[in-house]
Amino acid sequence: MNLKEFFLTKNDCFKKGLKMKPVGIMVHSTGANNPYLKRYVNPDDGPLGNNLNNNHWNNPNITTCVHAFIGKLANGSIATYQTLPWDMRGWHAGSGAKGSANDGYISFEICEDTLTDRIYFDDVYKKAVELTAMLCRKYDINPEKPSVICHSEGKTLGIASNHKDVMHWFPSFDKSMDTFRADVANEIGYVIVNYPSLKKGNKGDSVKTLQIGLNGFGYELLVDGDFGVGTENALKDFQKKNGLTADGICGALTWAALNKPVKTPEEISVQNAVKDGVITDADYWLNALYGKTAVSRENLKALIDRYHAVSNK
């Protein structure tokens, strides 16, 4: 991914500098026929080209700001520019009846063109998938709704203003946010789970699947397909330990948490090495951690030993 860091330091959002804990990702598109990054990101760094109108977003008194843009450089190639720190609160979603996605959602804009160019769409769509996958890995975000959404979905969920992006564009090229989330999941090797909501009193195979899943995290439930008090208590404990609402109801977010594999001590060491920034080949480590390369147990141990040697941990 061609990712360049270029913070919009003159934008009032950047100056305000509020921090947030990233919990989701919101996809936007600009709503204007101008695919060039320089329309929004300037001054010129060489590849961008100069915005002669000076109407870019790196100016004071701009009421919006996102974390990244995807679009064309001056030479016509596609790039991604990060414009805010990922953990800085952006100004991108507005608000709805249930609050604002500004509080916790990383945002990026895809620069729109005429909305008819298949080649351009495929290029920026691919970059958007890659960026979202990278952020899901970095912040342990599952690539499902409502964690990964577009602006129009945010409106439906009550956490964004009334915009249509990106669903006025994606369907023209046989894409939707469902296919986008599936492509992100495929990029990071995540299996999207679609099981029914379960609570005490339910019976059947789905309850057995839940019980097996909980047992995989150290609980010792009888796998009988009967959602009783024991299953409910184990589920509440699991939800509490994973930062979920401990209501004893197994919904989409709980299924997603159950779907995440238990990290081995080795995997935790690799993840900490990346977070600590003591290595230079972070992509290799991330690929190893998330199964994107064929790394043997011995090679993984060598990586861990290197981390401990460098960090003295």
C-alpha positions in Angstrom: 0.0 0.0 0.0 1.4 3.4 -1.0 0.7 5.2 2.3 2.2 8.6 3.0 1.9 10.5 6.3 0.9 14.1 5.7 -0.9 15.6 8.7 -3.2 18.6 8.1 -1.5 20.6 10.9 -3.3 23.9 10.0 -6.8 22.3 10.2 -8.7 23.3 13.4 -9.4 19.6 14.1 -5.7 18.8 14.2 -5.1 21.9 16.3 -7.8 20.8 18.8 -5.9 17.5 19.2 -8.6 15.4 21.0 -7.6 11.8 21.5 -9.9 8.8 21.1 -9.8 5.0 21.3 -10.4 3.6 17.8 -13.3 1.1 17.8 -14.4 1.3 14.2 -13.8 2.6 10.7 -16.1 4.8 8.6 -15.7 4.9 4.8 -16.6 8.2 3.1 -16.4 9.5 -0.5 -15.9 13.2 -1.3 -19.1 13.9 -3.3 -17.3 16.0 -5.9 -15.9 15.2 -9.3 -12.2 15.7 -8.6 -10.1 12.5 -8.0 -6.9 14.4 -7.2 -5.6 14.3 -3.7 -4.2 17.9 -4.0 -7.8 19.2 -3.9 -7.9 18.2 -0.2 -4.2 17.7 0.8 -1.6 20.4 0.4 0.8 22.2 0.2 2.6 20.4 -2.6 5.1 17.8 -1.5 6.1 17.0 -5.0 4.0 14.0 -5.9 0.7 15.8 -4.9 1.0 18.7 -7.2 0.0 22.3 -6.2 -3.6 23.3 -5.4 -3.7 26.7 -7.1 -7.1 27.5 -5.6 -5.8 27.0 -2.1 -9.1 25.4 -1.2 -7.6 22.3 0.4 -8.3 21.1 3.9 -5.0 22.1 5.4 -6.3 25.5 6.3 -7.9 27.0 9.4 -11.7 27.5 9.6 -12.4 24.1 7.8 -15.1 22.3 9.7 -14.3 18.8 8.5 -11.2 16.6 8.8 -10.7 12.9 8.2 -7.8 10.6 9.0 -6.9 9.7 5.4 -7.6 10.3 1.7 -7.4 7.9 -1.2 -7.0 9.4 -4.7 -4.7 10.4 -7.6 -1.3 12.0 -7.4 -0.3 14.6 -10.0 1.0 11.8 -12.2 -2.3 9.9 -12.1 -1.1 7.0 -9.9 -3.2 6.1 -6.8 -2.0 6.8 -3.3 -3.2 7.0 0.3 -2.4 10.0 2.5 -2.8 9.8 6.2 -3.9 13.3 7.3 -4.6 12.8 11.1 -3.1 10.5 13.7 -5.3 7.4 13.8 -6.1 7.9 17.5 -7.1 11.6 17.1 -10.8 12.5 17.1 -11.8 13.5 13.5 -14.6 15.7 12.2 -16.3 13.6 9.6 -19.6 12.0 10.7 -21.7 14.8 12.1 -24.1 13.2 14.5 -27.4 11.3 14.8 -30.0 10.3 17.4 -27.5 8.0 19.1 -24.4 10.1 19.1 -21.5 10.6 16.7 -19.1 8.3 15.0 -16.5 11.0 15.5 -16.1 9.4 18.9 -14.1 6.3 18.1 -14.3 5.8 14.3 -11.3 6.2 12.1 -12.4 7.9 8.9 -11.1 8.2 5.3 -12.4 9.8 2.1 -12.2 8.2 -1.3 -11.8 11.0 -3.9 -14.7 10.7 -6.4 -14.4 11.1 -10.1 -17.3 11.0 -12.6 -18.4 7.7 -10.9 -18.2 5.9 -14.3 -14.6 4.9 -14.6 -14.2 1.2 -13.8 -10.4 1.3 -13.7 -10.3 4.2 -11.3 -12.9 2.6 -9.0 -11.2 -0.7 -8.9 -7.9 1.0 -8.0 -9.3 3.1 -5.1 -11.5 0.3 -3.9 -8.5 -2.0 -3.6 -6.6 0.7 -1.7 -9.6 1.2 0.6 -9.7 -2.5 1.4 -6.0 -2.5 2.1 -6.2 0.5 4.4 -9.1 -0.8 6.3 -7.4 -4.2 6.7 -4.3 -2.6 8.1 -6.3 -0.6 10.6 -8.3 -3.6 11.6 -5.1 -5.4 12.4 -3.5 -2.4 14.2 -6.5 -1.8 16.5 -8.0 -5.3 16.7 -11.2 -4.1 14.9 -13.4 -6.9 13.5 -14.4 -6.1 9.9 -18.1 -6.5 10.5 -21.0 -4.1 10.8 -21.2 -1.9 12.9 -17.4 -1.8 13.3 -16.8 -1.1 9.6 -19.4 1.1 8.0 -19.9 3.8 5.5 -21.4 7.3 6.1 -24.9 6.3 4.9 -24.9 3.3 7.2 -23.8 5.5 10.1 -27.0 7.6 9.4 -29.1 4.5 9.7 -27.4 3.5 12.9 -28.0 7.0 14.4 -24.4 8.0 14.7 -23.9 10.2 11.6 -25.6 12.9 9.5 -27.7 12.3 6.4 -25.2 11.5 3.7 -25.4 8.9 0.9 -21.8 8.0 0.6 -20.6 5.4 -0.4 -23.8 3.6 -1.5 -24.5 6.1 -4.3 -21.2 4.8 -6.0 -20.3 1.3 -5.0 -23.4 -0.5 -6.5 -22.5 0.9 -9.9 -19.6 -1.5 -10.0 -21.4 -4.4 -8.3 -20.0 -3.6 -4.8 -21.6 -2.8 -1.5 -20.5 -2.4 2.0 -21.2 -6.0 2.6 -18.8 -7.0 -0.2 -16.3 -4.4 1.1 -16.4 -5.9 4.6 -16.0 -9.4 3.1 -13.0 -8.3 1.1 -11.4 -6.8 4.2 -12.1 -10.0 6.1 -10.5 -12.0 3.4 -7.4 -9.6 3.4 -6.8 -10.3 7.1 -7.9 -13.9 7.2 -11.0 -13.2 9.4 -14.0 -15.5 9.2 -17.3 -13.5 9.5 -19.7 -15.4 11.7 -23.4 -15.1 11.0 -25.1 -16.9 13.9 -28.5 -16.0 15.5 -28.8 -14.0 18.7 -29.0 -16.3 21.7 -30.1 -16.0 25.3 -31.1 -18.1 28.3 -33.9 -20.5 27.4 -32.7 -21.1 23.8 -31.9 -24.7 22.7 -30.3 -26.3 19.7 -27.2 -26.6 17.6 -26.4 -22.9 17.7 -26.3 -23.1 21.5 -23.9 -26.0 21.2 -21.7 -23.9 19.0 -21.8 -21.2 21.6 -20.9 -23.6 24.4 -18.0 -25.1 22.4 -16.8 -21.5 21.7 -16.8 -20.6 25.4 -15.0 -23.8 26.3 -12.3 -22.8 23.9 -11.6 -19.8 26.2 -11.3 -22.0 29.3 -14.9 -22.5 30.4 -16.0 -26.0 31.2 -19.6 -26.1 30.0 -21.6 -29.3 29.2 -22.2 -29.1 25.5 -25.9 -30.1 25.6 -27.4 -27.3 23.4 -29.4 -26.0 26.4 -28.8 -22.3 27.2 -29.2 -22.4 31.0 -27.8 -20.6 34.0 -24.3 -22.0 33.6 -24.0 -20.9 30.0 -25.4 -17.5 30.8 -22.9 -17.0 33.7 -20.0 -18.1 31.5 -21.1 -15.8 28.7 -21.5 -12.8 31.0 -18.0 -13.4 32.3 -16.6 -13.7 28.8 -18.3 -10.5 27.7 -17.0 -8.6 30.7 -13.4 -9.8 30.1 -13.7 -8.7 26.5 -15.1 -5.2 27.0 -18.6 -6.1 25.9 -21.9 -5.4 27.5 -22.3 -8.3 30.0 -26.0 -8.9 29.3 -25.8 -12.6 28.8 -27.1 -12.3 25.2 -24.9 -13.6 22.4 -25.2 -11.1 19.6 -23.1 -10.1 16.6 -20.3 -8.5 18.7 -20.1 -11.5 21.1 -20.0 -14.0 18.2 -17.2 -11.9 16.7 -15.2 -11.9 19.9 -15.7 -15.7 20.2 -14.5 -16.0 16.6 -11.1 -14.5 17.5 -8.5 -17.2 18.2 -6.9 -17.3 21.6 -3.5 -15.7 21.3 -0.5 -17.8 22.4 2.2 -16.2 24.5 4.3 -16.2 21.3 1.7 -14.3 19.4 1.4 -11.8 22.2 5.1 -11.2 22.1 5.1 -10.6 18.4 2.1 -8.2 18.7 3.9 -6.3 21.5 7.1 -6.1 19.4 5.1 -4.3 16.7 3.4 -2.0 19.2 6.7 -1.1 20.9 8.2 -0.1 17.6 11.5 -1.8 18.3 11.6 -3.4 14.9 12.0 -2.1 11.3 10.3 -4.8 9.4 6.9 -4.4 11.0 5.0 -5.6 7.9 6.8 -8.9 8.1 6.0 -9.3 11.8 2.3 -8.4 11.2 2.1 -10.8 8.3 3.6 -13.5 10.5 1.2 -12.7 13.3 -1.9 -12.8 11.2 -1.0 -15.8 9.1 -0.3 -14.0 5.9 3.0 -15.8 5.4 4.1 -19.3 6.0 6.2 -18.8 9.1 7.2 -22.0 10.9 7.2 -22.4 14.7 11.0 -22.2 14.7 11.0 -19.0 12.7 8.4 -17.4 14.9 10.5 -18.3 17.9 13.5 -16.6 16.3 11.4 -13.5 15.8 10.4 -13.5 19.4 14.0 -14.1 20.6 15.0 -11.1 18.5 12.3 -9.0 20.0 13.4 -9.8 23.6 17.0 -9.2 22.7 16.3 -5.7 21.3 13.7 -4.6 23.9 15.3 -6.4 26.9 11.9 -7.7 27.8 
